[in-house]
Amino acid sequence: MTGHTDLAKRFGTPCYVYDLDRIAAARGDLFDALPEQVELFYAAKANPHPELLRELRSGRGRHCRAEISSTGELAAVLAAGYPGADILYTGPGKTDGELTEALAAGVRHFSVESLGDLRNIGAAATRLGVVARCLLRVNSAGASATSSIRMTGVPSQFGFDSETLPEVREQLFDVPGTEVVGAHFFPLSNAKDEASLIGEFRHTIGTAARVQAELGTRFRFVDIGGGFSVPYAVRGPRPVYRELRAALAEALDESFPGWRSGEVRIAVESGRYLVGDSGTLVVGVVNLKESRGRRFVILDGGINTFGGMSGLGRIMPVSVRLDEEGIPLAQIASLVGPLCTPGDVLGRDIELPALAPGDVVSIPNAGAYGPTASLLMFLGRPAPTEILVRGEELVSVSRIEHHRAYQLGEQL
C-alpha cells in the first residue's frame, strides 16, 4: 500500500486512510469465531462511510446485516445495498417521523426500549398497515464480565429493567401494529479479553432463556449484543477469538435447543472490531511549545477530527509513529489539536518521537469512532479527508461537507 506520508502529501492532512482488505479480514475472522447459524449485525455508528458499509455487505459467503439508530444511518445503509429486511433499528428516542420513514423503507425489526417506545412503533406501523417485529431490549439486573463501557445493570435510558418485565407482560403483547418476537441485549462494549467476552455471552444467553420463561412466550429472535475488542488509537493487533465458537454453541444448546435448526434466530453485533484496525489517522505537526516545564505538540487535527473518546471526557492513550521504521521515542509531550479549547487533547504526557513542524505522524487503529464521532463543526474547520485503499489500489477520496439549508421566511 502507498505510504501514509505519500497519501498525506497528495491529499493533505488531517486525513484518514482506511484499508478495505483489513475490513474483509476482520469480517472473516469474526464469522469464523461464530457458529455458522449466528447472524452478525454491523453497528453503523462505528463508521458509516459508504465504502466500508458496502465492503461489510459484500464478500463471499456470509455477510453483515446492519444495526442503525437514525434516519441518516438508514439512508447510508440503504444506499450501500442493505435491504430493509436486513436492518435492525435501535435507540431510545425514535420519533414518529423516523419510525414512519424506516417502516416505509421496509425495516421491520426494531429494538424496543420501553412501553412508550413499543406503543410509538405500533402507532406508526398501524398507520402504514404493517406489523413491526419487536425485540425487547433487556437491561439485566446483573452482569458477568468487566468492560471499559458497561451498558447494563444500572439505571438507564436503554431497555426494560429485567426484573420489571413480568409485571408488564400483558401490555407487551397487546400493542396493535407490533409483534414481540424476541429480546435484545447489549451488556458491554470492548471486553478486556476472550474469557470475559465468553462469560458475558453465557450470562446473557442464560438471562434470555429466563426472561422467555418468565414471559411465558417463545422467542424467535435473540440478539445477544457484542463486546468484541480492538485497540483504539494505540499499537496492537486485533484479537482473534479461538474459543468463542464452541463456547457459544454449548451455551445456546443448553438454553435454546432449537437454535441450530432455525427455530430461534441468534445474532451478535459489532462495530469497532469490524473496522477499528482498518483505519489510520494521519495528522500534521503545526508547532511545538513548552509551558512551565511541559511540552506540547500542536497538530492540525484534534477532537474535531478524532474526538470519540476525548469528547466523552476520556483522554486516549494515543500512540504515534512516523512512516519510517526504527524512529526511537525521544520525548514526553501532550498531543493537542488546533481548537480554541483546553479540551482539545488527544493524548496527555505520552512518549513520542522527536518531531518538528511539517512532520506527518500516524495514529493507528483509528477506523472506528472517527469523524462522525467528533466535533466536526466546531470552529468551522473542514472535516478530515477520508481515503480508501485496497492493497495498492486507491479506491476513493472524499470529505464530509456541511451546508446550511434555509427554509422560506414568513411573518410569525
C-alpha positions as CSV (number, residue, x, y, z in Angstrom):
1,M,0.0,0.0,0.0
2,T,1.2,3.5,-0.7
3,G,2.8,5.0,2.4
4,H,0.7,7.3,4.6
5,T,3.2,10.1,4.2
6,D,2.8,10.0,0.4
7,L,-1.0,10.0,0.6
8,A,-0.9,12.9,3.1
9,K,1.4,14.9,0.8
10,R,-1.0,14.2,-2.1
11,F,-4.3,14.9,-0.3
12,G,-3.4,16.9,2.7
13,T,-3.8,16.5,6.5
14,P,-5.6,15.6,8.6
15,C,-6.8,12.6,6.8
16,Y,-7.9,9.0,7.4
17,V,-6.6,6.1,5.4
18,Y,-8.9,3.0,5.5
19,D,-7.7,-0.3,4.2
20,L,-10.6,-2.4,2.8
21,D,-8.5,-5.6,2.9
22,R,-8.3,-5.2,6.7
23,I,-12.1,-4.9,6.9
24,A,-12.5,-8.1,4.9
25,A,-10.1,-9.9,7.2
26,A,-11.9,-8.7,10.3
27,R,-15.2,-9.8,9.0
28,G,-13.8,-13.2,8.1
29,D,-12.2,-13.6,11.5
30,L,-15.4,-12.7,13.3
31,F,-17.6,-15.0,11.3
32,D,-15.0,-17.8,11.8
33,A,-15.3,-17.2,15.6
34,L,-19.1,-17.6,15.5
35,P,-21.3,-20.7,14.9
36,E,-22.5,-20.9,11.4
37,Q,-26.1,-20.2,12.3
38,V,-25.3,-16.9,14.2
39,E,-26.0,-13.7,12.3
40,L,-23.8,-10.6,12.5
41,F,-25.0,-7.0,12.6
42,Y,-22.6,-4.2,11.8
43,A,-23.2,-1.2,14.2
44,A,-23.1,1.6,11.6
45,K,-22.4,4.2,14.3
46,A,-18.8,2.9,14.4
47,N,-18.1,4.2,10.9
48,P,-20.9,4.9,8.3
49,H,-18.5,5.6,5.4
50,P,-20.4,4.2,2.3
51,E,-17.4,2.2,1.0
52,L,-17.0,0.5,4.4
53,L,-20.7,-0.3,4.6
54,R,-20.5,-1.9,1.1
55,E,-17.4,-3.9,2.0
56,L,-19.1,-5.4,5.0
57,R,-22.2,-6.2,3.0
58,S,-20.3,-7.8,0.1
59,G,-17.8,-10.7,0.1
60,R,-18.1,-14.4,-0.3
61,G,-20.4,-16.4,1.9
62,R,-21.8,-14.8,5.0
63,H,-22.2,-11.0,5.0
64,C,-23.1,-8.5,7.7
65,R,-26.6,-7.1,8.3
66,A,-26.9,-3.5,9.7
67,E,-27.8,-2.1,13.1
68,I,-28.8,1.6,12.9
69,S,-30.2,4.3,15.2
70,S,-31.2,7.2,12.9
71,T,-32.6,8.0,9.5
72,G,-29.2,9.3,8.5
73,E,-27.8,5.8,9.1
74,L,-30.9,4.3,7.4
75,A,-30.1,6.3,4.2
76,A,-26.5,5.3,4.3
77,V,-27.1,1.5,4.7
78,L,-29.9,1.5,2.1
79,A,-27.6,3.3,-0.4
80,A,-24.9,0.7,0.4
81,G,-27.3,-2.1,-0.7
82,Y,-28.7,-3.4,2.6
83,P,-32.4,-4.3,2.2
84,G,-34.9,-3.3,4.8
85,A,-35.2,-6.9,5.9
86,D,-31.5,-6.9,7.0
87,I,-31.8,-3.8,9.2
88,L,-32.3,-3.6,12.9
89,Y,-33.5,-0.2,14.1
90,T,-32.4,0.6,17.7
91,G,-32.2,3.6,20.1
92,P,-34.3,5.1,23.0
93,G,-35.6,8.2,21.2
94,K,-37.2,7.0,17.9
95,T,-39.5,9.8,16.7
96,D,-42.7,9.3,14.8
97,G,-41.1,10.7,11.6
98,E,-38.1,8.3,11.9
99,L,-40.3,5.3,12.5
100,T,-42.5,6.2,9.5
101,E,-39.5,6.6,7.3
102,A,-37.9,3.3,8.4
103,L,-41.1,1.3,8.1
104,A,-41.8,2.8,4.6
105,A,-38.3,1.7,3.6
106,G,-39.0,-1.9,4.6
107,V,-37.5,-2.1,8.0
108,R,-39.5,-4.5,10.2
109,H,-37.2,-5.3,13.1
110,F,-37.0,-2.8,16.0
111,S,-35.3,-2.9,19.4
112,V,-37.8,-1.6,21.9
113,E,-36.6,0.3,25.0
114,S,-39.8,0.9,26.9
115,L,-43.6,0.5,26.7
116,G,-43.8,4.0,25.3
117,D,-41.4,3.1,22.6
118,L,-43.3,0.0,21.8
119,R,-46.6,2.0,21.5
120,N,-45.0,4.6,19.3
121,I,-43.7,1.9,17.0
122,G,-47.1,0.3,16.9
123,A,-48.9,3.5,16.1
124,A,-46.6,4.2,13.1
125,A,-46.9,0.6,11.9
126,T,-50.7,0.7,12.1
127,R,-50.9,3.9,10.1
128,L,-48.9,2.2,7.3
129,G,-50.9,-1.1,7.6
130,V,-47.8,-3.2,8.5
131,V,-46.6,-5.1,11.6
132,A,-43.3,-4.3,13.3
133,R,-41.4,-7.2,14.7
134,C,-40.0,-6.1,18.0
135,L,-37.1,-7.2,20.2
136,L,-37.4,-6.2,23.9
137,R,-34.1,-4.6,24.9
138,V,-33.3,-6.0,28.3
139,N,-31.4,-4.1,31.0
140,S,-30.2,-7.1,33.1
141,A,-30.0,-6.7,36.8
142,G,-26.6,-8.5,36.9
143,A,-23.6,-8.9,34.7
144,S,-20.6,-11.1,34.3
145,A,-17.5,-9.6,32.6
146,T,-15.7,-6.3,33.2
147,S,-15.5,-3.8,30.4
148,S,-14.4,-0.3,29.6
149,I,-18.1,0.7,28.9
150,R,-20.8,-1.1,30.9
151,M,-24.2,-1.0,29.3
152,T,-26.4,-2.9,31.7
153,G,-27.1,-3.5,35.4
154,V,-27.6,0.3,36.2
155,P,-30.5,2.8,35.9
156,S,-30.5,3.6,32.2
157,Q,-32.5,5.0,29.3
158,F,-31.7,1.7,27.5
159,G,-34.0,-1.2,27.8
160,F,-36.6,-2.7,30.2
161,D,-35.2,-3.4,33.6
162,S,-35.3,-7.2,33.6
163,E,-37.0,-7.5,37.0
164,T,-40.0,-5.5,35.8
165,L,-40.8,-7.4,32.6
166,P,-43.2,-9.9,34.2
167,E,-45.3,-7.0,35.6
168,V,-45.9,-5.6,32.2
169,R,-46.3,-8.8,30.3
170,E,-49.9,-8.4,29.2
171,Q,-49.2,-4.9,27.9
172,L,-46.2,-6.0,25.9
173,F,-48.2,-8.5,23.9
174,D,-51.3,-6.2,23.4
175,V,-50.0,-3.3,21.3
176,P,-51.6,-3.1,17.8
177,G,-49.1,-3.0,14.9
178,T,-46.5,-4.9,16.8
179,E,-45.4,-8.4,17.4
180,V,-42.9,-9.1,20.2
181,V,-40.6,-11.8,18.7
182,G,-37.6,-11.8,20.9
183,A,-35.1,-9.9,23.0
184,H,-32.1,-7.7,22.5
185,F,-29.1,-7.4,24.9
186,F,-26.1,-5.2,24.8
187,P,-24.4,-5.5,28.2
188,L,-20.9,-4.2,27.4
189,S,-18.5,-2.8,24.9
190,N,-14.9,-3.7,24.3
191,A,-14.5,-6.7,26.6
192,K,-11.0,-6.9,28.1
193,D,-10.2,-10.5,26.9
194,E,-11.9,-13.6,25.4
195,A,-12.7,-15.2,28.7
196,S,-14.6,-12.0,29.8
197,L,-16.4,-12.0,26.5
198,I,-17.4,-15.6,26.7
199,G,-18.5,-15.1,30.3
200,E,-20.7,-12.2,29.4
201,F,-22.3,-14.1,26.5
202,R,-23.1,-17.1,28.7
203,H,-24.7,-14.8,31.2
204,T,-26.7,-13.1,28.5
205,I,-27.9,-16.3,26.9
206,G,-29.0,-17.6,30.3
207,T,-30.8,-14.4,31.1
208,A,-32.6,-14.5,27.7
209,A,-33.9,-18.0,28.5
210,R,-35.0,-16.9,31.9
211,V,-36.9,-13.9,30.5
212,Q,-38.5,-16.1,27.9
213,A,-39.8,-18.4,30.6
214,E,-41.0,-15.5,32.8
215,L,-43.0,-14.0,29.9
216,G,-44.5,-17.4,29.0
217,T,-43.6,-17.0,25.4
218,R,-41.2,-18.5,22.8
219,F,-38.6,-16.1,21.4
220,R,-37.9,-16.4,17.6
221,F,-35.1,-13.9,17.6
222,V,-32.4,-13.1,20.3
223,D,-29.7,-10.6,19.8
224,I,-27.0,-11.2,22.4
225,G,-25.1,-8.0,21.7
226,G,-21.3,-7.6,21.3
227,G,-18.3,-6.6,23.2
228,F,-15.7,-7.6,20.6
229,S,-12.5,-5.7,21.3
230,V,-9.8,-3.9,19.2
231,P,-7.1,-1.5,20.3
232,Y,-8.2,2.1,19.9
233,A,-5.6,4.6,18.7
234,V,-2.7,2.6,20.1
235,R,-0.5,0.0,18.6
236,G,-1.5,-3.6,18.9
237,P,-3.2,-6.4,16.9
238,R,-6.9,-7.1,16.6
239,P,-7.6,-10.2,18.7
240,V,-8.7,-13.5,17.1
241,Y,-11.2,-15.4,19.2
242,R,-10.4,-19.1,19.1
243,E,-12.6,-20.4,21.9
244,L,-15.7,-18.4,21.3
245,R,-17.4,-20.6,18.7
246,A,-17.5,-23.7,20.8
247,A,-18.5,-21.8,24.0
248,L,-21.4,-20.1,22.3
249,A,-22.7,-23.3,20.8
250,E,-22.5,-25.0,24.1
251,A,-24.4,-22.2,25.9
252,L,-27.1,-22.0,23.1
253,D,-27.6,-25.8,23.1
254,E,-28.4,-25.6,26.8
255,S,-30.8,-22.6,26.8
256,F,-32.2,-22.6,23.2
257,P,-32.2,-26.2,21.9
258,G,-33.8,-25.2,18.6
259,W,-31.2,-22.6,17.5
260,R,-29.3,-24.9,15.2
261,S,-32.4,-25.7,13.1
262,G,-33.5,-22.0,13.0
263,E,-36.4,-22.2,15.5
264,V,-34.8,-19.1,17.0
265,R,-32.5,-16.6,15.2
266,I,-29.4,-15.8,17.2
267,A,-27.5,-12.6,16.4
268,V,-24.5,-10.7,17.6
269,E,-23.4,-7.1,16.7
270,S,-20.1,-5.4,16.3
271,G,-18.8,-2.0,15.3
272,R,-15.2,-1.4,16.4
273,Y,-14.0,-4.9,15.8
274,L,-15.0,-4.9,12.2
275,V,-13.5,-1.6,11.2
276,G,-11.2,-0.5,14.0
277,D,-7.8,-1.8,12.7
278,S,-8.6,-0.7,9.1
279,G,-8.0,2.9,9.8
280,T,-5.0,5.2,10.3
281,L,-5.4,8.9,11.2
282,V,-2.6,11.0,9.6
283,V,-2.0,14.4,11.1
284,G,0.5,17.2,10.5
285,V,2.7,18.8,13.2
286,V,2.0,22.6,13.1
287,N,4.0,23.8,16.1
288,L,6.0,22.8,19.2
289,K,5.6,24.6,22.5
290,E,6.9,24.4,26.1
291,S,4.9,25.8,29.0
292,R,6.0,25.6,32.7
293,G,8.1,22.5,32.1
294,R,5.6,20.7,29.9
295,R,5.9,20.1,26.1
296,F,3.0,20.3,23.6
297,V,2.9,19.0,20.1
298,I,0.3,21.0,18.2
299,L,-1.4,19.2,15.3
300,D,-3.7,20.2,12.5
301,G,-6.4,17.8,13.8
302,G,-7.7,17.3,17.3
303,I,-11.1,16.3,18.8
304,N,-12.8,17.8,15.7
305,T,-11.1,15.0,13.8
306,F,-10.8,12.2,16.3
307,G,-12.9,13.1,19.3
308,G,-14.9,10.0,20.1
309,M,-13.2,9.3,23.4
310,S,-12.0,12.8,24.3
311,G,-15.5,14.1,23.7
312,L,-16.7,11.8,26.4
313,G,-14.2,13.1,28.9
314,R,-11.7,10.3,28.3
315,I,-8.2,11.2,27.2
316,M,-6.9,8.5,24.9
317,P,-3.6,6.7,25.4
318,V,-2.7,7.6,21.8
319,S,0.4,6.2,20.2
320,V,2.1,7.9,17.3
321,R,4.5,6.7,14.7
322,L,6.3,8.0,11.6
323,D,6.2,6.1,8.3
324,E,9.9,5.4,8.7
325,E,10.9,2.3,10.7
326,G,13.2,2.5,13.7
327,I,12.5,6.0,14.8
328,P,13.0,6.0,18.6
329,L,10.8,7.6,21.2
330,A,12.6,10.7,22.3
331,Q,10.3,12.9,24.3
332,I,7.3,13.1,26.7
333,A,4.7,15.6,25.4
334,S,1.0,16.1,25.1
335,L,-0.7,15.8,21.7
336,V,-3.1,18.7,21.2
337,G,-5.2,20.0,18.3
338,P,-5.8,23.4,16.7
339,L,-9.1,24.2,18.5
340,C,-9.6,27.1,20.9
341,T,-10.4,25.0,23.9
342,P,-8.2,23.3,26.5
343,G,-10.2,20.2,26.0
344,D,-8.6,19.6,22.5
345,V,-6.2,16.9,23.8
346,L,-5.6,13.6,22.0
347,G,-3.0,12.3,24.4
348,R,-1.5,13.8,27.6
349,D,2.2,13.3,28.5
350,I,2.8,10.4,26.2
351,E,6.0,9.1,24.7
352,L,6.6,10.5,21.2
353,P,9.3,10.5,18.5
354,A,11.4,13.7,18.1
355,L,9.0,15.8,16.0
356,A,9.3,19.1,14.1
357,P,6.8,21.4,12.3
358,G,6.0,19.9,9.0
359,D,6.3,16.3,10.1
360,V,3.5,13.9,9.4
361,V,2.6,11.4,12.0
362,S,0.2,8.4,12.1
363,I,-2.2,7.2,14.8
364,P,-3.0,3.5,14.3
365,N,-6.2,1.5,14.9
366,A,-8.4,4.6,14.2
367,G,-11.0,3.1,11.9
368,A,-13.9,3.3,14.4
369,Y,-15.5,6.3,16.1
370,G,-13.5,8.8,14.0
371,P,-15.0,11.8,12.0
372,T,-18.7,11.2,12.7
373,A,-18.0,10.7,16.5
374,S,-16.0,14.0,16.6
375,L,-16.8,17.7,16.9
376,L,-16.8,18.1,13.2
377,M,-18.5,21.5,13.0
378,F,-16.8,23.2,16.0
379,L,-15.0,26.4,14.9
380,G,-15.9,25.7,11.2
381,R,-12.8,23.7,10.4
382,P,-13.0,21.4,7.4
383,A,-13.6,17.7,8.0
384,P,-10.7,15.3,7.5
385,T,-10.2,13.8,4.1
386,E,-11.1,10.0,4.1
387,I,-9.0,7.9,1.7
388,L,-10.0,4.3,0.9
389,V,-7.4,1.8,-0.4
390,R,-7.3,-1.9,-1.2
391,G,-3.8,-3.1,-1.4
392,E,-2.1,-0.8,-3.9
393,E,-5.4,0.4,-5.3
394,L,-6.7,3.9,-4.4
395,V,-10.5,3.3,-4.2
396,S,-11.8,6.7,-3.3
397,V,-11.1,10.0,-1.7
398,S,-13.9,12.1,-0.1
399,R,-14.7,14.6,2.6
400,I,-17.9,15.2,4.6
401,E,-19.2,18.7,3.8
402,H,-21.8,20.6,5.9
403,H,-24.3,23.0,4.2
404,R,-26.9,25.1,5.9
405,A,-30.4,24.7,4.4
406,Y,-32.7,27.7,4.6
407,Q,-36.5,27.5,4.7
408,L,-38.6,30.3,3.2
409,G,-39.0,33.1,5.7
410,E,-42.5,34.2,6.7
411,Q,-44.3,36.5,9.2
412,L,-44.6,35.0,12.6
